[in-house]
Amino acid sequence: MKKLGLIAVMTILFMGCTKVEVPPTPQAGSELKIANTVGIKLQSPFVTSEVAMNVKSDVSGTVTIKIFDISNRVVSKEQLEVKVGDNIVKVYTSALPSSAYRIGLFDASGNQLAITDFNKL
């Protein structure tokens, strides 16, 4: 019985001393910095299959990202949960044909908060 108790205590001590790795929160690099309190910025205006994007918000909540084609039709739409400040997300564009596009950020009421252009190569 003493051995079982000793094993239990040693296991608890070992587990209590184990370092837990917490992945770092993605930070906006210099190419993704936004000076305003709300906005979007792509890592590059020329995109192949994916690109990093900073979605900066002044409130936490749900926002909608819409991608418009050259004739201003919505070709992609996604809702995101954002926190106050910088939110680094990936935009996947492999399903889009090569063309010019506009990507917009909209609040829960449908109001446009920011917009930028990119070219799918």
Biopython code that builds the backbone (N, CA, C, O; Angstrom):
import numpy as np
from Bio.PDB.StructureBuilder import StructureBuilder

atoms = [
    (1, "MET", "N", (0.824, -1.192, 0.000)),
    (1, "MET", "CA", (0.000, 0.000, 0.000)),
    (1, "MET", "C", (0.866, 1.254, 0.000)),
    (1, "MET", "O", (0.519, 2.250, -0.634)),
    (2, "LYS", "N", (2.010, 1.207, 0.720)),
    (2, "LYS", "CA", (2.913, 2.353, 0.759)),
    (2, "LYS", "C", (3.500, 2.616, -0.629)),
    (2, "LYS", "O", (3.681, 3.770, -1.018)),
    (3, "LYS", "N", (3.802, 1.528, -1.389)),
    (3, "LYS", "CA", (4.362, 1.694, -2.726)),
    (3, "LYS", "C", (3.354, 2.362, -3.645)),
    (3, "LYS", "O", (3.721, 3.221, -4.448)),
    (4, "LEU", "N", (2.102, 1.983, -3.539)),
    (4, "LEU", "CA", (1.052, 2.573, -4.375)),
    (4, "LEU", "C", (0.890, 4.059, -4.060)),
    (4, "LEU", "O", (0.732, 4.875, -4.967)),
    (5, "GLY", "N", (0.931, 4.403, -2.791)),
    (5, "GLY", "CA", (0.848, 5.808, -2.384)),
    (5, "GLY", "C", (2.057, 6.594, -2.861)),
    (5, "GLY", "O", (1.915, 7.734, -3.302)),
    (6, "LEU", "N", (3.250, 6.004, -2.779)),
    (6, "LEU", "CA", (4.474, 6.651, -3.237)),
    (6, "LEU", "C", (4.423, 6.873, -4.755)),
    (6, "LEU", "O", (4.828, 7.930, -5.237)),
    (7, "ILE", "N", (3.934, 5.896, -5.499)),
    (7, "ILE", "CA", (3.810, 6.036, -6.958)),
    (7, "ILE", "C", (2.824, 7.148, -7.294)),
    (7, "ILE", "O", (3.075, 7.938, -8.204)),
    (8, "ALA", "N", (1.715, 7.220, -6.578)),
    (8, "ALA", "CA", (0.719, 8.262, -6.832)),
    (8, "ALA", "C", (1.302, 9.647, -6.551)),
    (8, "ALA", "O", (1.093, 10.571, -7.336)),
    (9, "VAL", "N", (2.024, 9.804, -5.452)),
    (9, "VAL", "CA", (2.624, 11.088, -5.100)),
    (9, "VAL", "C", (3.683, 11.481, -6.138)),
    (9, "VAL", "O", (3.733, 12.637, -6.556)),
    (10, "MET", "N", (4.516, 10.545, -6.552)),
    (10, "MET", "CA", (5.554, 10.828, -7.543)),
    (10, "MET", "C", (4.927, 11.218, -8.887)),
    (10, "MET", "O", (5.426, 12.114, -9.568)),
    (11, "THR", "N", (3.846, 10.553, -9.265)),
    (11, "THR", "CA", (3.162, 10.884, -10.516)),
    (11, "THR", "C", (2.595, 12.292, -10.459)),
    (11, "THR", "O", (2.719, 13.048, -11.422)),
    (12, "ILE", "N", (1.984, 12.646, -9.361)),
    (12, "ILE", "CA", (1.409, 13.986, -9.206)),
    (12, "ILE", "C", (2.514, 15.039, -9.244)),
    (12, "ILE", "O", (2.364, 16.071, -9.899)),
    (13, "LEU", "N", (3.630, 14.785, -8.542)),
    (13, "LEU", "CA", (4.746, 15.730, -8.559)),
    (13, "LEU", "C", (5.339, 15.868, -9.955)),
    (13, "LEU", "O", (5.656, 16.974, -10.394)),
    (14, "PHE", "N", (5.490, 14.739, -10.655)),
    (14, "PHE", "CA", (6.044, 14.776, -12.009)),
    (14, "PHE", "C", (5.137, 15.554, -12.951)),
    (14, "PHE", "O", (5.611, 16.373, -13.738)),
    (15, "MET", "N", (3.845, 15.303, -12.876)),
    (15, "MET", "CA", (2.897, 15.991, -13.751)),
    (15, "MET", "C", (2.815, 17.467, -13.401)),
    (15, "MET", "O", (2.627, 18.298, -14.290)),
    (16, "GLY", "N", (2.952, 17.809, -12.135)),
    (16, "GLY", "CA", (2.901, 19.208, -11.721)),
    (16, "GLY", "C", (4.122, 19.992, -12.162)),
    (16, "GLY", "O", (4.058, 21.216, -12.274)),
    (17, "CYS", "N", (5.226, 19.320, -12.414)),
    (17, "CYS", "CA", (6.452, 19.987, -12.814)),
    (17, "CYS", "C", (6.657, 19.995, -14.329)),
    (17, "CYS", "O", (7.636, 20.557, -14.820)),
    (18, "THR", "N", (5.754, 19.385, -15.055)),
    (18, "THR", "CA", (5.879, 19.347, -16.510)),
    (18, "THR", "C", (5.537, 20.699, -17.093)),
    (18, "THR", "O", (4.511, 21.292, -16.758)),
    (19, "LYS", "N", (6.412, 21.187, -17.979)),
    (19, "LYS", "CA", (6.197, 22.487, -18.619)),
    (19, "LYS", "C", (5.141, 22.337, -19.711)),
    (19, "LYS", "O", (5.224, 21.435, -20.545)),
    (20, "VAL", "N", (4.164, 23.213, -19.699)),
    (20, "VAL", "CA", (3.111, 23.206, -20.710)),
    (20, "VAL", "C", (3.460, 24.257, -21.747)),
    (20, "VAL", "O", (3.638, 25.429, -21.416)),
    (21, "GLU", "N", (3.557, 23.838, -23.004)),
    (21, "GLU", "CA", (3.865, 24.756, -24.104)),
    (21, "GLU", "C", (2.574, 25.413, -24.579)),
    (21, "GLU", "O", (1.636, 24.720, -24.974)),
    (22, "VAL", "N", (2.518, 26.720, -24.545)),
    (22, "VAL", "CA", (1.378, 27.472, -25.053)),
    (22, "VAL", "C", (1.807, 28.111, -26.361)),
    (22, "VAL", "O", (2.763, 28.885, -26.388)),
    (23, "PRO", "N", (1.101, 27.792, -27.464)),
    (23, "PRO", "CA", (1.514, 28.384, -28.734)),
    (23, "PRO", "C", (1.378, 29.901, -28.692)),
    (23, "PRO", "O", (0.413, 30.420, -28.131)),
    (24, "PRO", "N", (2.330, 30.613, -29.276)),
    (24, "PRO", "CA", (2.270, 32.074, -29.244)),
    (24, "PRO", "C", (1.108, 32.595, -30.079)),
    (24, "PRO", "O", (0.726, 31.990, -31.081)),
    (25, "THR", "N", (0.555, 33.715, -29.656)),
    (25, "THR", "CA", (-0.502, 34.369, -30.414)),
    (25, "THR", "C", (0.124, 35.011, -31.639)),
    (25, "THR", "O", (1.116, 35.731, -31.525)),
    (26, "PRO", "N", (-0.457, 34.751, -32.833)),
    (26, "PRO", "CA", (0.135, 35.364, -34.020)),
    (26, "PRO", "C", (0.161, 36.885, -33.897)),
    (26, "PRO", "O", (-0.829, 37.505, -33.509)),
    (27, "GLN", "N", (1.292, 37.466, -34.229)),
    (27, "GLN", "CA", (1.456, 38.911, -34.188)),
    (27, "GLN", "C", (1.472, 39.447, -35.603)),
    (27, "GLN", "O", (1.905, 38.768, -36.534)),
    (28, "ALA", "N", (1.003, 40.656, -35.757)),
    (28, "ALA", "CA", (1.020, 41.290, -37.068)),
    (28, "ALA", "C", (2.438, 41.737, -37.365)),
    (28, "ALA", "O", (2.986, 42.596, -36.673)),
    (29, "GLY", "N", (3.040, 41.143, -38.414)),
    (29, "GLY", "CA", (4.365, 41.561, -38.850)),
    (29, "GLY", "C", (4.293, 42.955, -39.443)),
    (29, "GLY", "O", (3.210, 43.520, -39.599)),
    (30, "SER", "N", (5.440, 43.498, -39.767)),
    (30, "SER", "CA", (5.473, 44.870, -40.277)),
    (30, "SER", "C", (4.654, 45.021, -41.554)),
    (30, "SER", "O", (4.059, 46.073, -41.785)),
    (31, "GLU", "N", (4.618, 43.964, -42.397)),
    (31, "GLU", "CA", (3.843, 44.062, -43.637)),
    (31, "GLU", "C", (2.333, 43.979, -43.394)),
    (31, "GLU", "O", (1.554, 44.269, -44.302)),
    (32, "LEU", "N", (1.904, 43.591, -42.193)),
    (32, "LEU", "CA", (0.480, 43.480, -41.881)),
    (32, "LEU", "C", (0.004, 44.526, -40.872)),
    (32, "LEU", "O", (-1.151, 44.479, -40.448)),
    (33, "LYS", "N", (0.856, 45.460, -40.481)),
    (33, "LYS", "CA", (0.461, 46.494, -39.514)),
    (33, "LYS", "C", (-0.598, 47.412, -40.101)),
    (33, "LYS", "O", (-0.523, 47.796, -41.268)),
    (34, "ILE", "N", (-1.584, 47.759, -39.285)),
    (34, "ILE", "CA", (-2.641, 48.688, -39.666)),
    (34, "ILE", "C", (-2.619, 49.837, -38.671)),
    (34, "ILE", "O", (-2.694, 49.613, -37.463)),
    (35, "ALA", "N", (-2.517, 51.058, -39.167)),
    (35, "ALA", "CA", (-2.432, 52.232, -38.294)),
    (35, "ALA", "C", (-3.786, 52.577, -37.678)),
    (35, "ALA", "O", (-3.841, 53.027, -36.533)),
    (36, "ASN", "N", (-4.877, 52.375, -38.414)),
    (36, "ASN", "CA", (-6.218, 52.712, -37.920)),
    (36, "ASN", "C", (-6.701, 51.692, -36.895)),
    (36, "ASN", "O", (-6.069, 50.655, -36.694)),
    (37, "THR", "N", (-7.826, 51.993, -36.247)),
    (37, "THR", "CA", (-8.378, 51.078, -35.252)),
    (37, "THR", "C", (-9.180, 49.945, -35.889)),
    (37, "THR", "O", (-9.404, 48.916, -35.252)),
    (38, "VAL", "N", (-9.613, 50.120, -37.131)),
    (38, "VAL", "CA", (-10.378, 49.103, -37.862)),
    (38, "VAL", "C", (-9.828, 49.032, -39.279)),
    (38, "VAL", "O", (-9.536, 50.063, -39.886)),
    (39, "GLY", "N", (-9.686, 47.822, -39.810)),
    (39, "GLY", "CA", (-9.243, 47.692, -41.193)),
    (39, "GLY", "C", (-8.845, 46.284, -41.544)),
    (39, "GLY", "O", (-8.857, 45.382, -40.706)),
    (40, "ILE", "N", (-8.486, 46.111, -42.817)),
    (40, "ILE", "CA", (-7.935, 44.854, -43.291)),
    (40, "ILE", "C", (-6.703, 45.160, -44.129)),
    (40, "ILE", "O", (-6.619, 46.193, -44.795)),
    (41, "LYS", "N", (-5.757, 44.243, -44.079)),
    (41, "LYS", "CA", (-4.553, 44.406, -44.884)),
    (41, "LYS", "C", (-4.047, 43.027, -45.264)),
    (41, "LYS", "O", (-3.861, 42.157, -44.412)),
    (42, "LEU", "N", (-3.826, 42.841, -46.563)),
    (42, "LEU", "CA", (-3.279, 41.593, -47.063)),
    (42, "LEU", "C", (-1.758, 41.639, -47.017)),
    (42, "LEU", "O", (-1.157, 42.705, -47.148)),
    (43, "GLN", "N", (-1.147, 40.485, -46.831)),
    (43, "GLN", "CA", (0.301, 40.394, -46.808)),
    (43, "GLN", "C", (0.886, 40.795, -48.163)),
    (43, "GLN", "O", (1.974, 41.365, -48.235)),
    (44, "SER", "N", (0.156, 40.493, -49.230)),
    (44, "SER", "CA", (0.604, 40.835, -50.577)),
    (44, "SER", "C", (-0.622, 41.070, -51.453)),
    (44, "SER", "O", (-1.628, 40.381, -51.283)),
    (45, "PRO", "N", (-0.567, 42.022, -52.384)),
    (45, "PRO", "CA", (-1.693, 42.232, -53.290)),
    (45, "PRO", "C", (-1.742, 41.193, -54.414)),
    (45, "PRO", "O", (-2.702, 41.149, -55.184)),
    (46, "PHE", "N", (-0.706, 40.362, -54.504)),
    (46, "PHE", "CA", (-0.653, 39.307, -55.514)),
    (46, "PHE", "C", (-0.744, 37.956, -54.820)),
    (46, "PHE", "O", (0.114, 37.610, -54.007)),
    (47, "VAL", "N", (-1.779, 37.198, -55.139)),
    (47, "VAL", "CA", (-2.134, 35.993, -54.400)),
    (47, "VAL", "C", (-2.131, 34.795, -55.343)),
    (47, "VAL", "O", (-2.532, 34.907, -56.502)),
    (48, "THR", "N", (-1.675, 33.645, -54.838)),
    (48, "THR", "CA", (-1.788, 32.411, -55.616)),
    (48, "THR", "C", (-2.862, 31.519, -54.995)),
    (48, "THR", "O", (-3.999, 31.516, -55.465)),
    (49, "SER", "N", (-2.527, 30.772, -53.959)),
    (49, "SER", "CA", (-3.518, 29.877, -53.351)),
    (49, "SER", "C", (-3.976, 30.324, -51.965)),
    (49, "SER", "O", (-5.072, 29.972, -51.529)),
    (50, "GLU", "N", (-3.143, 31.095, -51.275)),
    (50, "GLU", "CA", (-3.514, 31.614, -49.952)),
    (50, "GLU", "C", (-2.671, 32.829, -49.635)),
    (50, "GLU", "O", (-1.604, 33.037, -50.213)),
    (51, "VAL", "N", (-3.170, 33.631, -48.702)),
    (51, "VAL", "CA", (-2.438, 34.815, -48.267)),
    (51, "VAL", "C", (-2.837, 35.120, -46.825)),
    (51, "VAL", "O", (-3.982, 34.903, -46.431)),
    (52, "ALA", "N", (-1.880, 35.625, -46.041)),
    (52, "ALA", "CA", (-2.178, 36.045, -44.672)),
    (52, "ALA", "C", (-2.838, 37.418, -44.728)),
    (52, "ALA", "O", (-2.523, 38.247, -45.581)),
    (53, "MET", "N", (-3.757, 37.632, -43.800)),
    (53, "MET", "CA", (-4.481, 38.896, -43.748)),
    (53, "MET", "C", (-4.658, 39.306, -42.297)),
    (53, "MET", "O", (-4.936, 38.472, -41.435)),
    (54, "ASN", "N", (-4.496, 40.599, -42.032)),
    (54, "ASN", "CA", (-4.752, 41.149, -40.715)),
    (54, "ASN", "C", (-6.133, 41.791, -40.744)),
    (54, "ASN", "O", (-6.400, 42.671, -41.562)),
    (55, "VAL", "N", (-7.009, 41.345, -39.845)),
    (55, "VAL", "CA", (-8.325, 41.947, -39.659)),
    (55, "VAL", "C", (-8.260, 42.665, -38.322)),
    (55, "VAL", "O", (-8.203, 42.023, -37.273)),
    (56, "LYS", "N", (-8.269, 43.985, -38.351)),
    (56, "LYS", "CA", (-8.153, 44.766, -37.116)),
    (56, "LYS", "C", (-9.528, 45.306, -36.751)),
    (56, "LYS", "O", (-10.234, 45.877, -37.582)),
    (57, "SER", "N", (-9.889, 45.110, -35.487)),
    (57, "SER", "CA", (-11.218, 45.504, -35.028)),
    (57, "SER", "C", (-11.117, 46.294, -33.735)),
    (57, "SER", "O", (-10.201, 46.094, -32.938)),
    (58, "ASP", "N", (-12.073, 47.197, -33.540)),
    (58, "ASP", "CA", (-12.109, 47.958, -32.293)),
    (58, "ASP", "C", (-13.090, 47.354, -31.286)),
    (58, "ASP", "O", (-13.197, 47.838, -30.160)),
    (59, "VAL", "N", (-13.808, 46.297, -31.685)),
    (59, "VAL", "CA", (-14.716, 45.577, -30.791)),
    (59, "VAL", "C", (-14.609, 44.082, -31.056)),
    (59, "VAL", "O", (-14.274, 43.670, -32.166)),
    (60, "SER", "N", (-14.889, 43.273, -30.052)),
    (60, "SER", "CA", (-14.947, 41.823, -30.238)),
    (60, "SER", "C", (-16.294, 41.457, -30.817)),
    (60, "SER", "O", (-17.300, 42.106, -30.530)),
    (61, "GLY", "N", (-16.314, 40.414, -31.633)),
    (61, "GLY", "CA", (-17.582, 39.965, -32.180)),
    (61, "GLY", "C", (-17.419, 39.284, -33.519)),
    (61, "GLY", "O", (-16.320, 38.889, -33.909)),
    (62, "THR", "N", (-18.536, 39.153, -34.216)),
    (62, "THR", "CA", (-18.559, 38.484, -35.507)),
    (62, "THR", "C", (-18.466, 39.506, -36.626)),
    (62, "THR", "O", (-19.185, 40.506, -36.629)),
    (63, "VAL", "N", (-17.578, 39.251, -37.575)),
    (63, "VAL", "CA", (-17.467, 40.072, -38.777)),
    (63, "VAL", "C", (-17.600, 39.136, -39.982)),
    (63, "VAL", "O", (-17.419, 37.924, -39.866)),
    (64, "THR", "N", (-17.916, 39.715, -41.125)),
    (64, "THR", "CA", (-18.032, 38.949, -42.355)),
    (64, "THR", "C", (-16.983, 39.433, -43.343)),
    (64, "THR", "O", (-16.824, 40.635, -43.560)),
    (65, "ILE", "N", (-16.276, 38.492, -43.932)),
    (65, "ILE", "CA", (-15.311, 38.782, -44.987)),
    (65, "ILE", "C", (-15.975, 38.377, -46.304)),
    (65, "ILE", "O", (-16.410, 37.237, -46.463)),
    (66, "LYS", "N", (-16.050, 39.321, -47.244)),
    (66, "LYS", "CA", (-16.636, 39.028, -48.552)),
    (66, "LYS", "C", (-15.595, 39.314, -49.625)),
    (66, "LYS", "O", (-14.886, 40.319, -49.569)),
    (67, "ILE", "N", (-15.515, 38.413, -50.605)),
    (67, "ILE", "CA", (-14.657, 38.624, -51.766)),
    (67, "ILE", "C", (-15.563, 38.891, -52.962)),
    (67, "ILE", "O", (-16.470, 38.112, -53.259)),
    (68, "PHE", "N", (-15.301, 40.010, -53.646)),
    (68, "PHE", "CA", (-16.090, 40.416, -54.811)),
    (68, "PHE", "C", (-15.257, 40.238, -56.071)),
    (68, "PHE", "O", (-14.053, 40.492, -56.069)),
    (69, "ASP", "N", (-15.907, 39.800, -57.152)),
    (69, "ASP", "CA", (-15.202, 39.722, -58.430)),
    (69, "ASP", "C", (-15.222, 41.080, -59.119)),
    (69, "ASP", "O", (-15.691, 42.065, -58.549)),
    (70, "ILE", "N", (-14.715, 41.131, -60.345)),
    (70, "ILE", "CA", (-14.573, 42.390, -61.063)),
    (70, "ILE", "C", (-15.919, 43.044, -61.389)),
    (70, "ILE", "O", (-15.987, 44.257, -61.586)),
    (71, "SER", "N", (-16.996, 42.240, -61.447)),
    (71, "SER", "CA", (-18.327, 42.801, -61.696)),
    (71, "SER", "C", (-19.097, 43.048, -60.389)),
    (71, "SER", "O", (-20.315, 43.223, -60.399)),
    (72, "ASN", "N", (-18.368, 43.059, -59.271)),
    (72, "ASN", "CA", (-18.904, 43.374, -57.943)),
    (72, "ASN", "C", (-19.900, 42.338, -57.410)),
    (72, "ASN", "O", (-20.756, 42.668, -56.591)),
    (73, "ARG", "N", (-19.791, 41.093, -57.870)),
    (73, "ARG", "CA", (-20.600, 39.994, -57.330)),
    (73, "ARG", "C", (-19.816, 39.302, -56.225)),
    (73, "ARG", "O", (-18.601, 39.138, -56.335)),
    (74, "VAL", "N", (-20.502, 38.895, -55.160)),
    (74, "VAL", "CA", (-19.858, 38.175, -54.061)),
    (74, "VAL", "C", (-19.537, 36.758, -54.537)),
    (74, "VAL", "O", (-20.435, 36.005, -54.912)),
    (75, "VAL", "N", (-18.249, 36.401, -54.518)),
    (75, "VAL", "CA", (-17.832, 35.063, -54.933)),
    (75, "VAL", "C", (-17.405, 34.205, -53.744)),
    (75, "VAL", "O", (-17.244, 32.992, -53.880)),
    (76, "SER", "N", (-17.223, 34.825, -52.587)),
    (76, "SER", "CA", (-16.872, 34.098, -51.377)),
    (76, "SER", "C", (-17.293, 34.932, -50.176)),
    (76, "SER", "O", (-17.217, 36.161, -50.190)),
    (77, "LYS", "N", (-17.740, 34.231, -49.133)),
    (77, "LYS", "CA", (-18.209, 34.928, -47.928)),
    (77, "LYS", "C", (-17.923, 34.039, -46.730)),
    (77, "LYS", "O", (-18.192, 32.839, -46.761)),
    (78, "GLU", "N", (-17.375, 34.630, -45.674)),
    (78, "GLU", "CA", (-17.046, 33.866, -44.477)),
    (78, "GLU", "C", (-17.207, 34.741, -43.247)),
    (78, "GLU", "O", (-16.848, 35.918, -43.260)),
    (79, "GLN", "N", (-17.750, 34.157, -42.181)),
    (79, "GLN", "CA", (-17.878, 34.878, -40.916)),
    (79, "GLN", "C", (-16.734, 34.478, -39.996)),
    (79, "GLN", "O", (-16.330, 33.316, -39.946)),
    (80, "LEU", "N", (-16.221, 35.466, -39.268)),
    (80, "LEU", "CA", (-15.122, 35.250, -38.336)),
    (80, "LEU", "C", (-15.460, 35.839, -36.980)),
    (80, "LEU", "O", (-16.153, 36.852, -36.883)),
    (81, "GLU", "N", (-14.968, 35.197, -35.942)),
    (81, "GLU", "CA", (-15.025, 35.774, -34.608)),
    (81, "GLU", "C", (-13.709, 36.511, -34.400)),
    (81, "GLU", "O", (-12.640, 35.911, -34.507)),
    (82, "VAL", "N", (-13.778, 37.804, -34.103)),
    (82, "VAL", "CA", (-12.567, 38.595, -33.911)),
    (82, "VAL", "C", (-12.524, 39.152, -32.500)),
    (82, "VAL", "O", (-13.543, 39.318, -31.829)),
    (83, "LYS", "N", (-11.301, 39.433, -32.081)),
    (83, "LYS", "CA", (-11.078, 40.092, -30.791)),
    (83, "LYS", "C", (-10.650, 41.528, -31.080)),
    (83, "LYS", "O", (-10.377, 41.875, -32.229)),
    (84, "VAL", "N", (-10.593, 42.341, -30.073)),
    (84, "VAL", "CA", (-10.140, 43.720, -30.239)),
    (84, "VAL", "C", (-8.668, 43.697, -30.626)),
    (84, "VAL", "O", (-7.863, 43.001, -30.006)),
    (85, "GLY", "N", (-8.324, 44.461, -31.650)),
    (85, "GLY", "CA", (-6.942, 44.532, -32.101)),
    (85, "GLY", "C", (-6.710, 43.701, -33.342)),
    (85, "GLY", "O", (-7.625, 43.482, -34.136)),
    (86, "ASP", "N", (-5.467, 43.233, -33.508)),
    (86, "ASP", "CA", (-5.067, 42.486, -34.692)),
    (86, "ASP", "C", (-5.536, 41.037, -34.628)),
    (86, "ASP", "O", (-5.423, 40.381, -33.593)),
    (87, "ASN", "N", (-6.063, 40.550, -35.745)),
    (87, "ASN", "CA", (-6.490, 39.163, -35.896)),
    (87, "ASN", "C", (-5.883, 38.660, -37.207)),
    (87, "ASN", "O", (-6.318, 39.056, -38.289)),
    (88, "ILE", "N", (-4.886, 37.795, -37.108)),
    (88, "ILE", "CA", (-4.214, 37.280, -38.308)),
    (88, "ILE", "C", (-4.959, 36.024, -38.771)),
    (88, "ILE", "O", (-5.109, 35.064, -38.016)),
    (89, "VAL", "N", (-5.419, 36.050, -40.021)),
    (89, "VAL", "CA", (-6.155, 34.914, -40.597)),
    (89, "VAL", "C", (-5.583, 34.606, -41.976)),
    (89, "VAL", "O", (-4.915, 35.442, -42.584)),
    (90, "LYS", "N", (-5.853, 33.404, -42.459)),
    (90, "LYS", "CA", (-5.452, 32.998, -43.807)),
    (90, "LYS", "C", (-6.670, 33.098, -44.711)),
    (90, "LYS", "O", (-7.780, 32.716, -44.338)),
    (91, "VAL", "N", (-6.436, 33.620, -45.903)),
    (91, "VAL", "CA", (-7.465, 33.675, -46.936)),
    (91, "VAL", "C", (-7.042, 32.677, -48.002)),
    (91, "VAL", "O", (-5.952, 32.783, -48.564)),
    (92, "TYR", "N", (-7.911, 31.704, -48.279)),
    (92, "TYR", "CA", (-7.616, 30.683, -49.284)),
    (92, "TYR", "C", (-8.312, 31.056, -50.580)),
    (92, "TYR", "O", (-9.524, 31.270, -50.606)),
    (93, "THR", "N", (-7.540, 31.133, -51.657)),
    (93, "THR", "CA", (-8.068, 31.605, -52.934)),
    (93, "THR", "C", (-7.855, 30.606, -54.070)),
    (93, "THR", "O", (-8.020, 30.963, -55.237)),
    (94, "SER", "N", (-7.500, 29.384, -53.757)),
    (94, "SER", "CA", (-7.191, 28.418, -54.808)),
    (94, "SER", "C", (-8.398, 28.120, -55.699)),
    (94, "SER", "O", (-8.211, 27.739, -56.855)),
    (95, "ALA", "N", (-9.617, 28.279, -55.208)),
    (95, "ALA", "CA", (-10.819, 28.008, -56.002)),
    (95, "ALA", "C", (-11.184, 29.167, -56.935)),
    (95, "ALA", "O", (-12.041, 29.012, -57.805)),
    (96, "LEU", "N", (-10.549, 30.308, -56.761)),
    (96, "LEU", "CA", (-10.864, 31.475, -57.589)),
    (96, "LEU", "C", (-10.059, 31.456, -58.883)),
    (96, "LEU", "O", (-8.876, 31.117, -58.869)),
    (97, "PRO", "N", (-10.691, 31.818, -60.007)),
    (97, "PRO", "CA", (-9.915, 31.948, -61.249)),
    (97, "PRO", "C", (-9.032, 33.196, -61.201)),
    (97, "PRO", "O", (-9.290, 34.118, -60.427)),
    (98, "SER", "N", (-7.999, 33.215, -62.026)),
    (98, "SER", "CA", (-7.103, 34.374, -62.087)),
    (98, "SER", "C", (-7.887, 35.601, -62.522)),
    (98, "SER", "O", (-8.538, 35.595, -63.566)),
    (99, "SER", "N", (-7.820, 36.646, -61.718)),
    (99, "SER", "CA", (-8.535, 37.886, -62.002)),
    (99, "SER", "C", (-8.231, 38.891, -60.895)),
    (99, "SER", "O", (-7.473, 38.603, -59.968)),
    (100, "ALA", "N", (-8.832, 40.071, -61.007)),
    (100, "ALA", "CA", (-8.747, 41.083, -59.953)),
    (100, "ALA", "C", (-9.957, 40.917, -59.030)),
    (100, "ALA", "O", (-11.064, 40.631, -59.487)),
    (101, "TYR", "N", (-9.733, 41.099, -57.738)),
    (101, "TYR", "CA", (-10.793, 40.941, -56.738)),
    (101, "TYR", "C", (-10.717, 42.063, -55.718)),
    (101, "TYR", "O", (-9.710, 42.760, -55.598)),
    (102, "ARG", "N", (-11.792, 42.213, -55.002)),
    (102, "ARG", "CA", (-11.882, 43.166, -53.900)),
    (102, "ARG", "C", (-12.338, 42.357, -52.685)),
    (102, "ARG", "O", (-13.254, 41.542, -52.785)),
    (103, "ILE", "N", (-11.695, 42.587, -51.539)),
    (103, "ILE", "CA", (-12.069, 41.884, -50.313)),
    (103, "ILE", "C", (-12.522, 42.916, -49.292)),
    (103, "ILE", "O", (-11.828, 43.902, -49.042)),
    (104, "GLY", "N", (-13.693, 42.683, -48.702)),
    (104, "GLY", "CA", (-14.275, 43.649, -47.782)),
    (104, "GLY", "C", (-14.547, 43.069, -46.414)),
    (104, "GLY", "O", (-14.760, 41.866, -46.261)),
    (105, "LEU", "N", (-14.538, 43.934, -45.428)),
    (105, "LEU", "CA", (-14.817, 43.591, -44.036)),
    (105, "LEU", "C", (-16.119, 44.263, -43.648)),
    (105, "LEU", "O", (-16.274, 45.472, -43.822)),
    (106, "PHE", "N", (-17.067, 43.477, -43.116)),
    (106, "PHE", "CA", (-18.389, 43.984, -42.768)),
    (106, "PHE", "C", (-18.730, 43.595, -41.336)),
    (106, "PHE", "O", (-18.378, 42.508, -40.877)),
    (107, "ASP", "N", (-19.427, 44.504, -40.626)),
    (107, "ASP", "CA", (-19.853, 44.199, -39.256)),
    (107, "ASP", "C", (-21.107, 43.343, -39.271)),
    (107, "ASP", "O", (-21.597, 42.981, -40.340)),
    (108, "ALA", "N", (-21.635, 43.013, -38.088)),
    (108, "ALA", "CA", (-22.803, 42.137, -37.971)),
    (108, "ALA", "C", (-24.052, 42.751, -38.593)),
    (108, "ALA", "O", (-24.972, 42.021, -38.961)),
    (109, "SER", "N", (-24.105, 44.077, -38.719)),
    (109, "SER", "CA", (-25.254, 44.753, -39.329)),
    (109, "SER", "C", (-25.114, 44.895, -40.837)),
    (109, "SER", "O", (-26.021, 45.405, -41.494)),
    (110, "GLY", "N", (-23.990, 44.450, -41.398)),
    (110, "GLY", "CA", (-23.767, 44.555, -42.835)),
    (110, "GLY", "C", (-23.088, 45.840, -43.266)),
    (110, "GLY", "O", (-22.946, 46.086, -44.464)),
    (111, "ASN", "N", (-22.669, 46.659, -42.325)),
    (111, "ASN", "CA", (-21.962, 47.903, -42.658)),
    (111, "ASN", "C", (-20.520, 47.604, -43.055)),
    (111, "ASN", "O", (-19.829, 46.841, -42.380)),
    (112, "GLN", "N", (-20.075, 48.206, -44.143)),
    (112, "GLN", "CA", (-18.705, 48.003, -44.602)),
    (112, "GLN", "C", (-17.742, 48.746, -43.685)),
    (112, "GLN", "O", (-17.885, 49.948, -43.463)),
    (113, "LEU", "N", (-16.748, 48.015, -43.150)),
    (113, "LEU", "CA", (-15.748, 48.602, -42.270)),
    (113, "LEU", "C", (-14.444, 48.906, -42.997)),
    (113, "LEU", "O", (-13.754, 49.872, -42.670)),
    (114, "ALA", "N", (-14.109, 48.078, -43.985)),
    (114, "ALA", "CA", (-12.857, 48.263, -44.732)),
    (114, "ALA", "C", (-12.937, 47.469, -46.027)),
    (114, "ALA", "O", (-13.738, 46.543, -46.157)),
    (115, "ILE", "N", (-12.091, 47.848, -46.986)),
    (115, "ILE", "CA", (-12.056, 47.140, -48.266)),
    (115, "ILE", "C", (-10.672, 47.317, -48.875)),
    (115, "ILE", "O", (-10.037, 48.355, -48.692)),
    (116, "THR", "N", (-10.205, 46.308, -49.595)),
    (116, "THR", "CA", (-8.924, 46.376, -50.291)),
    (116, "THR", "C", (-8.984, 45.472, -51.518)),
    (116, "THR", "O", (-9.870, 44.626, -51.638)),
    (117, "ASP", "N", (-8.038, 45.662, -52.419)),
    (117, "ASP", "CA", (-8.007, 44.912, -53.665)),
    (117, "ASP", "C", (-6.843, 43.921, -53.668)),
    (117, "ASP", "O", (-5.843, 44.111, -52.976)),
    (118, "PHE", "N", (-7.000, 42.845, -54.477)),
    (118, "PHE", "CA", (-5.899, 41.919, -54.712)),
    (118, "PHE", "C", (-6.068, 41.274, -56.079)),
    (118, "PHE", "O", (-7.152, 41.283, -56.661)),
    (119, "ASN", "N", (-4.988, 40.721, -56.569)),
    (119, "ASN", "CA", (-4.981, 40.033, -57.851)),
    (119, "ASN", "C", (-4.653, 38.568, -57.638)),
    (119, "ASN", "O", (-3.635, 38.236, -57.030)),
    (120, "LYS", "N", (-5.508, 37.696, -58.133)),
    (120, "LYS", "CA", (-5.269, 36.250, -58.077)),
    (120, "LYS", "C", (-4.457, 35.877, -59.311)),
    (120, "LYS", "O", (-4.920, 36.058, -60.438)),
    (121, "LEU", "N", (-3.260, 35.363, -59.106)),
    (121, "LEU", "CA", (-2.397, 34.985, -60.218)),
    (121, "LEU", "C", (-2.691, 33.581, -60.690)),
    (121, "LEU", "O", (-2.053, 33.097, -61.625)),
]
sb = StructureBuilder()
sb.init_structure("model")
sb.init_model(0)
sb.init_chain("A")
sb.init_seg("    ")
for serial, (resi, resn, name, xyz) in enumerate(atoms, 1):
    if name == "N":
        sb.init_residue(resn, " ", resi, " ")
    sb.init_atom(name, np.array(xyz, "f"), 0.0, 1.0, " ", f" {name:<3s}", serial, name[0])
structure = sb.get_structure()
